[in-house]
Amino acid sequence: MKAILAQPITKSAASDFQRLLEDKQFLTLPKVGDIVKGRALSVSKTEVHLDIGGYASGVVRGRELYNESAEYGDLKIGDETEATVIELENELGELELSFRFAGQRKSWDNINTLKDDSSMVEVEVVEANKGGLLVRMGHVVGFCI
C-alpha cells in the first residue's frame, strides 16, 4: 500500500485563489425571480428546454410559454433567449422557467424607458366606455381617462 503525502499549498496557488475571490470570478446560482439567459436545446408546442450557461438546464412549459412580447413565438433550437426563474428545481432537477414573466418585465421596462424619455407613443384603442379608453401598446393593456 502506497502512502499519499499531502502537498503543501504554494504561495502562487494561494494567491491565485485570493485573486479569484477578489475578482468575484465564481459561479452565482440564480434565485427565483431572476432573469437568466439561455440557449434553446429543444423546442416543441408544449415545452422549451434551455441550457443556462453550461451549468444548469431549464424548462419552460404550460402557460409559462405564453408571454407579453412576441419575441418567443418563433424560437428555434440554438437561439439565445431570456426567461424568469419561477422554481429552482423541478422533479427532474431542472430550473422551472417562464417566458410569460420575462415578457411582462421586458414590456414594462420598455414602457418605463419611453416614459423617462418623455416619448410620444402610439396606442391601439381596444374599447371605449363611460370612464375612458381601454388601450393596448404592444402586449400591455392600459386605461386612459
For each residue, the residues with C-beta under 8 A, 3 or more apart:
1:
2:
3:
4:
5:
6:
7:
8:
9: 13 14
10: 13 14
11: 14 15
12: 15 16
13: 9 10 16 17
14: 9 10 11 17 18
15: 11 12 18 19
16: 12 13 19 20
17: 13 14 20 21
18: 14 15 21 22
19: 15 16 22 23
20: 16 17 23 25 26
21: 17 18 24 26
22: 18 19
23: 19 20
24: 21
25: 20
26: 20 21
27: 55
28:
29: 56
30: 34 36 52 56 85 88 95
31: 34 85 88
32: 85 86 87 88
33: 84 85
34: 30 31 84 85
35: 82 83 84 85 102 105
36: 30 50 52 53 58 82 83 84 85 95 97
37: 52 53 80 81 82
38: 50 51 52 53 58 80 81 82 83 97
39: 50 51 78 79 80 81
40: 43 48 49 50 75 76 77 78 79 80 81
41: 49 50 51 57 77
42: 47 48 49 77
43: 40 48 75 76 77
44: 47 48
45:
46: 61 62 65
47: 42 44 59 60 61 62 65
48: 40 42 43 44 59 60 61 65 75 99
49: 40 41 42 57 58 59 94
50: 36 38 39 40 41 57 58 59 60 81 83 97
51: 38 39 41 54 57
52: 30 36 37 38 55 56 57 58 95
53: 36 37 38 56
54: 51
55: 27 52
56: 29 30 52 53 94 95
57: 41 49 50 51 52 94 95
58: 36 38 49 50 52 83 85 94 95 96 97
59: 47 48 49 50 90 92 94 95 96 97
60: 47 48 50 64 65 83 97 98 99
61: 46 47 48 64 65
62: 46 47 65
63: 66 100
64: 60 61 86 96 97 98 99 100 101
65: 46 47 48 60 61 62 72 99 100
66: 63 99 100
67: 71 72 99 100 102 103 104 139
68: 100 103 104 106 107 138 139 140
69: 72 103 106 107 138 139
70: 73 139
71: 67 81 103 106
72: 65 67 69 75 81 99 103
73: 70
74:
75: 40 43 48 72 79 81
76: 40 43 79
77: 40 41 42 43
78: 39 40
79: 39 40 75 76
80: 37 38 39 40
81: 37 38 39 40 50 71 72 75 99
82: 35 36 37 38 102 106
83: 35 36 38 50 58 60 97 98 99 102
84: 33 34 35 36 97 98 99 100 101 102 105
85: 30 31 32 33 34 35 36 58 88 95 96 97
86: 32 64 96 97 98 101
87: 32 90 95 96
88: 30 31 32 85 95 96
89: 93 94 95 96
90: 59 87 93 94 95 96
91:
92: 59
93: 89 90
94: 49 56 57 58 59 89 90
95: 30 36 52 56 57 58 59 85 87 88 89 90
96: 58 59 64 85 86 87 88 89 90
97: 36 38 50 58 59 60 64 83 84 85 86
98: 60 64 83 84 86 101 102
99: 48 60 64 65 66 67 72 81 83 84 102 103
100: 63 64 65 66 67 68 84 103 104
101: 64 84 86 98 104 105
102: 35 67 82 83 84 98 99 105 106
103: 67 68 69 71 72 99 100 106 107 139
104: 67 68 100 101 107 108
105: 35 84 101 102 108 109
106: 68 69 71 82 102 103 109 110
107: 68 69 103 104 110 111 138 139 140
108: 104 105 111 112 140
109: 105 106 112 113
110: 106 107 113 114 138
111: 107 108 114 115 137 140
112: 108 109 115 116
113: 109 110 116 117
114: 110 111 117 119 121
115: 111 112 118 119
116: 112 113
117: 113 114
118: 115
119: 114 115
120:
121: 114 137
122: 137
123: 135 136 137 142 144
124: 135 136 137
125: 128 133 134 135
126: 133 134 135 136 141
127: 133 134
128: 125 132 133 134
129: 132 134
130:
131: 143 145
132: 128 129 143 144 145
133: 125 126 127 128 143 144
134: 125 126 127 128 129 141 142 143
135: 123 124 125 126 141 142 143 144
136: 123 124 126 139 140 141 142
137: 111 121 122 123 124 140 142
138: 68 69 107 110
139: 67 68 69 70 103 107 136
140: 68 107 108 111 136 137
141: 126 134 135 136
142: 123 134 135 136 137
143: 131 132 133 134 135
144: 123 132 133 135
145: 131 132
